[in-house]
C-alpha cells in the first residue's frame, strides 16, 4: 500500500468517524442543524483540497501511479456508505434528517471518486518550491536542473545533489503543463528544465 493511498484511507476513516458521531448525537441530542453545518464544512474542505486545488495559480497538478487507487477507494467507500444508510432506513427506526445526510454524503463521496484531481503537484511560493513526494522545501536559488521523466521528477541543486519525486505517470501533455508552469513561476530563470517525457513520445 502506497503512502498516498494510506493518507486517503486515513482521511476517509476520519470522515466516517465524524459521520458516526453525527449519527450518535442526532439520536441522543437531536442537534441535526449543528451537525449538518459541521458536516457541510468538513466535506466542503475536503472537496476544495481534492478538486478545486487545480484552479489555484500557484499550484500545478499532474498524474501519479496512485490516482486510480485513490479514486477506487472513494468510489468503494461511497458505495459502502449508501448501503449502510439503505440498511439503516429499512431495518432500524428511520431518522429522516440523518438518512438525508447519509445518502447525500455517500453520493458525494462516490462522485468525488470520479472527479478527484490528480495527486501529483508542484507549488511555488516566492523562492520556495514544494513537490509531491519530497518533504523538504526546495530553495529555487539553489536549483540547477529540473528533469522530467515519465515516472519521476528530479531536482538537481547547484551542488549536484538530487531529490526525486517517484511513482509518477507523466505524459507529454502533463510534461508541457509542468514546463509552462515552471517557466511562468520560477524566479530563478537560470534553471534548466529537461523534458525526457516529450522527447520519448
C-alpha positions in Angstrom: 0.0 0.0 0.0 1.5 3.3 -1.1 1.9 6.3 1.3 -0.6 8.4 -0.6 -3.2 5.7 -0.5 -2.7 5.3 3.2 -3.3 9.1 3.6 -6.5 8.8 1.5 -7.8 5.9 3.6 -6.9 7.9 6.8 -8.9 10.9 5.6 -11.9 8.7 4.7 -11.8 7.0 8.1 -11.7 10.4 9.8 -14.8 11.5 7.9 -16.6 8.2 8.6 -15.8 8.6 12.3 -17.3 12.1 12.3 -20.3 10.6 10.5 -20.7 8.1 13.3 -20.6 10.9 15.8 -23.3 12.7 13.9 -25.4 9.5 14.0 -25.0 9.1 17.7 -25.5 12.7 18.7 -28.5 13.1 16.5 -30.2 10.1 18.1 -29.4 11.3 21.6 -29.5 15.1 21.5 -31.3 15.9 18.2 -28.8 18.5 17.2 -29.4 18.0 13.5 -28.9 21.6 12.4 -25.5 21.9 14.2 -24.4 18.5 12.8 -25.4 19.5 9.3 -23.4 22.7 9.5 -20.2 20.9 10.7 -20.8 18.2 8.1 -21.0 20.6 5.2 -17.9 22.4 6.4 -15.8 19.2 6.6 -17.0 17.9 3.2 -16.5 21.3 1.6 -13.0 21.5 2.9 -12.2 18.0 1.6 -13.7 18.7 -1.9 -11.8 22.0 -2.1 -8.5 20.4 -1.3 -9.1 17.4 -3.6 -10.8 19.1 -6.6 -10.7 22.9 -6.7 -6.9 23.0 -5.9 -6.3 22.6 -9.6 -7.7 26.1 -10.1 -5.0 27.7 -7.9 -2.4 29.9 -9.7 0.5 28.8 -7.5 -0.1 25.0 -8.0 0.1 22.7 -11.0 -1.2 19.1 -10.8 0.0 16.0 -12.7 -0.9 12.3 -12.7 0.7 9.7 -10.5 0.5 5.9 -10.2 -1.7 6.4 -7.1 -4.5 8.2 -8.8 -6.6 5.2 -9.8 -6.2 3.5 -6.5 -7.3 6.7 -4.7 -10.4 7.1 -7.0 -11.4 3.5 -6.4 -11.0 4.0 -2.6 -13.5 6.9 -2.7 -15.9 5.0 -5.0 -15.9 1.9 -2.8 -16.4 4.0 0.4 -19.2 5.9 -1.3 -21.0 2.6 -2.1 -20.5 1.3 1.4 -22.0 4.5 2.9 -25.0 4.3 0.6 -25.5 0.6 1.6 -25.1 1.4 5.3 -27.8 4.1 5.3 -30.0 2.0 3.0 -29.9 -0.8 5.6 -30.5 1.8 8.4 -33.6 3.1 6.6 -35.2 -0.3 6.1 -34.1 -2.1 9.3 -33.9 0.5 12.0 -36.1 3.3 13.0 -35.5 5.9 10.3 -34.4 9.4 11.2 -35.2 11.3 8.0 -32.6 14.0 8.6 -29.9 11.5 9.2 -30.9 9.4 6.2 -30.9 12.5 4.0 -27.4 13.5 5.2 -26.1 9.9 4.8 -27.3 9.5 1.3 -26.1 12.9 0.3 -22.7 12.2 1.8 -22.4 8.7 0.2 -23.4 10.1 -3.2 -20.8 12.9 -2.8 -18.0 10.5 -1.8 -19.0 8.3 -4.7 -19.0 11.1 -7.3 -15.8 12.6 -5.8 -14.0 9.4 -6.8 -14.7 10.1 -10.4 -13.8 13.7 -10.4 -10.9 13.8 -7.9 -7.9 15.8 -9.1 -4.6 14.1 -9.8 -2.4 13.5 -6.8 0.9 14.9 -8.1 1.6 18.6 -7.5 4.2 21.4 -7.7 3.8 24.6 -5.7 5.9 27.7 -5.9 5.8 30.5 -3.4 8.5 33.2 -3.9 11.9 31.4 -3.7 10.4 28.1 -2.3 9.4 25.1 -4.3 7.3 22.2 -2.9 7.0 19.0 -4.9 4.8 15.9 -4.4 6.9 13.1 -2.8 9.5 15.4 -1.4 9.1 16.6 2.2 11.6 19.4 2.2 11.0 22.9 0.8 13.4 23.5 -2.1 15.2 26.8 -2.4 14.8 27.8 -6.0 18.0 29.9 -5.9 20.0 26.7 -5.4 18.3 24.7 -8.2 20.3 24.0 -11.3 18.3 21.4 -13.3 14.7 20.0 -13.2 14.4 16.8 -15.1 11.0 15.4 -16.1 10.7 11.7 -16.8 7.6 9.5 -17.2 7.9 8.0 -13.7 9.7 10.7 -11.8 10.8 14.4 -11.5 14.4 15.0 -10.4 15.6 18.3 -8.8 19.3 18.8 -9.1 20.9 21.5 -7.0 24.0 23.7 -7.8 25.9 21.2 -5.5 24.9 18.3 -7.8 22.6 16.8 -5.1 19.4 15.1 -6.4 16.0 15.0 -4.9 13.4 12.8 -6.6 9.6 12.6 -6.8 8.8 9.0 -7.7 5.7 7.0 -8.7 4.6 9.5 -11.3 2.7 8.8 -14.6 3.7 11.8 -16.8 2.6 12.0 -20.4 3.6 14.7 -22.9 0.6 16.8 -22.0 1.4 16.8 -18.3 5.1 17.5 -19.0 4.2 20.5 -21.1 1.8 21.8 -18.4 4.6 21.5 -15.8 7.1 23.2 -18.1 4.7 26.1 -18.7 4.0 26.5 -15.0 7.8 26.5 -14.2 8.7 29.0 -16.9 6.0 31.3 -15.6 6.7 31.0 -11.9 10.3 30.3 -11.4 12.1 33.4 -10.2 15.4 31.7 -11.0 15.3 31.8 -14.8 18.7 30.1 -14.9 17.2 26.7 -14.0 17.4 24.2 -16.9 14.3 22.2 -17.5 14.9 18.9 -19.2 11.9 17.2 -20.7 12.6 13.5 -21.3 8.9 12.7 -21.5 8.1 14.6 -24.7 11.4 13.5 -26.2 10.5 9.8 -25.9 6.9 10.2 -27.2 
